[in-house]
Amino acid sequence: MHVSDVPLRVLAVDDERPALGELLYLLGKDPRVGTVVPASAATEALRRLGRAMEEGPDGADAFDVVFLDVSMPGLNGLELARLLGGFATPPLIVFVTAHEDFAVRAFDLKAVDYLLKPLRKERFAEAVRRVADLVRAGQGPRPAALPPPAPTPGDQIPVELGGVTRFVPVADITYAEAHGDYARLHTRGGSHLVRTPLSTLEEQWRARGFVRIHRSRLVALGRIEELRLDGGNLSVRIGDRILAVSRRNARELRDLLALRATARPR
């Protein structure tokens, strides 16, 4: 079955029961929509999306799009959308709100649409159409069925050692450090110097769970064993190494670690 033939999988998030009911009603009436799951808080939505992230885009709990209120107690919609930006295959976002003031910030977060309450049926249907078109084009979590997606390079990286080229799995790399136009890759068994700038590795490996913690250092999020705070200075432990985190990168790192903790099975 082609992606264009598959009904949309939707997560609807609003803390106000009447507004959530209206959202569910409109989604249920649209023939392009299949599964609709409600959530009455952003934290509940985050738990569901964390499980979906672990299962992958074809998992039973996966979503193509989140229809998301902005103003909610605790974690709000904009904060949730920012966390979702750290996913390897994030769902699309449509904001649904009574406030016009957040539109610029919403589109900075790459929202597909920004709907104002009270919802108009025609305008709502247009937002669903946009989502369906993007999913059909392979710009959502599910890849397009035609043409078939090209294989993703970079599961291994070639390194030179004594005139011999070895291929090191990216999954074995715990962190990377900048050395001018080069980068030193650290694994449990040693380190390797490659002629690739750290900025290039950051772009290529972001979807594999690597995050910048310092202008000269990139780490594998899943390899972080401890987060330390000492006198206002943040650092992480990976194996026997303690790596400093810059103030500029501290907030994103905390958010991604919180997301990972939320996504773990309980």
N, C-alpha and C positions, 0 to 999 in steps of 0.2 A: 504494500500500500504506500502510495506517495505521501510525503509530508502534507501536501495540499489537501489530501483526502482525510487527514486525521483531525478530529475535533480538538480544539484548544484545551489545555489543562490549566485551570485558573485557581489562584489563591486570592481570596477577597478578604481584605483586612480593614476593619473599622471598629472602634471601641464603642460607638453608639448603636444600640440595637436597631432602631428604626432605619438608620442610614445603611447598616449592613443588610437588613432585610430588603430594602429597595435595590441595593446592588446585586444581591442574589437573585431577585426577581428578574431584573433586566438581563443578567447573564444567562439565566435559565431560559429566557425567551429567544435568545439568539441561536440560530441553527449552526453557527460556526463554533459554538462553545460546547465542550463535552463535560469533563469533570470540573466541578466547582467545589472548593473546600473553603469554609469560612474560618476566620480567626478574629477574635475580639480584642487582641492586643499584639503589638509588634514583637514582644518577646515570644509569644506563642507562635507567631509566623516564623520567627528566626529559628525556633526549634524544628519546625516542619521543614524549612528550607535547608537546615543543616543536614537533616536525614536525607533529603533529596540530593544534596551535593555528594554525600557518600555513595549513594546508589548510582549516580551518573544520570545523564539526560534521558536514558531509556528506562530508568527505574520506575517502579510502581508508584512511588511518591513524588515523582518529578513534576515540575510546573513549567509551562511556557511563559506565563505572565503573572505578575502580581498587581491587582488593582488595590491601591494603597492610600489610605487616609494620611494626612500630614500631621494634624494636631491630635496626639494621643498622649496619655500620661506615661511617665517613664521614658522608654525608648520611643522617639517619635518616628514618623514615616521617612523624613529626610535622613535621619541617622541610620535607619534600617537600610535604606537604599545605598548609602555610602558603604556600609558593611558588605552588601551584596556585590558591590564593585570588586571586592577581593576574591570572589568566586572564580574558578576556572571557566565555568560556563553559566554565567548568571542568567536568571530569568529576565524577561523584559519587564519594564515598570510603567504603569499608568497611574498617575496620582489623581485622587478624587478628594476634593476639599472644598470647604466653604470660603477659603481665603485666597485672594489674588496675589498676596504679597510674596509668596514663595515660588512663583513661576520661574524666575530667572535661576534660582538655586536648583530647582527641579530639573531644568533642562541642562544645567551644568553637570548633573548626575546622569545625563543621557536618557532621561525619561522619554518614552514614545509619545506620550500625550499628557495633558494637564486639564482635567475636567472639573468644572465648578458646580457645586451644589446650589440649588436643586438641579438634579440631572435632567437633561432633555433627551428624549429617546433617540432623535436623529443624531445628535452630537455623540451620544454614547455608542450608537451603532458605527459611527465613523471611526471612533477609537478602536473598537473591536476589529474593524476592517484593516486598520493600519497594522495591528498586531498580527492578524492572520497573514497579511502580505509579507511581513518581515519573517515570520516563521517559515512560510513557503519559500522564501528566498534564501533560507539557511542562515538568517541573521539572529535567530533566537537560540535557545539551548540545543534544539534538534537540528542536525545538519540537513541540508536539502537532499532529497532523494535523487534528483537529477540536476546536474551531472554528479557522479559519485565524488566524494571528497578526496582530495589528494592526500597521500600519506604525510603525516607530520614528521619532519626531520628533527634531529636533535635528541633522540633518546640516548644516544651515545655521543661523546665528544672525543675527537682524535687528539692525542698528546704524543710529543716526541720524547723518547727516552733512550739515550745512547745510540742514536741513529735508527732506532726502531719505532715505528708508529703503533701505539696501543690505543684501544678504544675503551674509554672509561664511561660506564653507565652514569647518566646524570643522577639517577636515584642513589648512587653511592656518595655523591658530593654533599658534604655537610655545610661548607661555606666557601666563599670566594673572596679574594682580596685584590684590590687594584695595584698594579705595578706599572704605572705609565700607560702605554698602549697594550700592555699585557695584563693577564690576570693569573693569580696563583689559586689553583683549585685544591681544596683540602678534602681528603677522605679519611676514613678510619685507618687506612693503611699507609698514608703518606700524603705527599702533595705533588702537584704538577703545574708547570708554567705553560700557558697557552698564549698565542699571539692574537688575543681577542680582548677588546676593551670591556671593562666591567659594565658599562652602560649597555653594550650590545647583549651581554649575557642576561642582564636584568630584563630587557625586553623579550628575549627568547624564552626565558625560564619563569616568567611571572605566572603563567598558567600551570606551571609544575610546582607551585607553592614556595618559590623563592621571594624574599622580601628584602629591600634595602634597609639596613639599620644604621648606616653611616655612609658618608660620601665615598669611602674607600672599601666598603664591605657589604657583601650580599650573603644572606643566610637561608638555609632550607628551614622553613617554618616548623616542619615536623621533627626536626632534629634538635630543637631547643628543649633542654631539660629543665632549666630554671630561669626565672626572671628575677633579677636582683635590683633592689633600690638601696643605695648607700649614700647618705648625705645629699640627696637630691639627684644623684647620678644613677642612671639606669644602665644595666648590663644584662647579658644573657650568658648562660653556661651551655656549651656544647662539648660533651665529653669532658676533657680536662682543661679546656680553654675557656677563659672568661673574656667576652667581647663587649666593648663599650657600645652603647646606643646613643646616637646624637639626639639632642632635644627636638630637632626638626623631624626625626623619624619615629620618635617615641610613641606618639598618639596612634599612628597607623599600626604600629607593631602591637600595642595593647589591644586595639580593636580586633585585629586578626587573631590574636591568641584567645581573646574572649569568645570569638566566633567559633574557633576550633573546639574550645571547651564545651560550648553550648551544643555543638553538633555531635559530640561523642555519645554513643548509646549509654543509657542509664540502667 
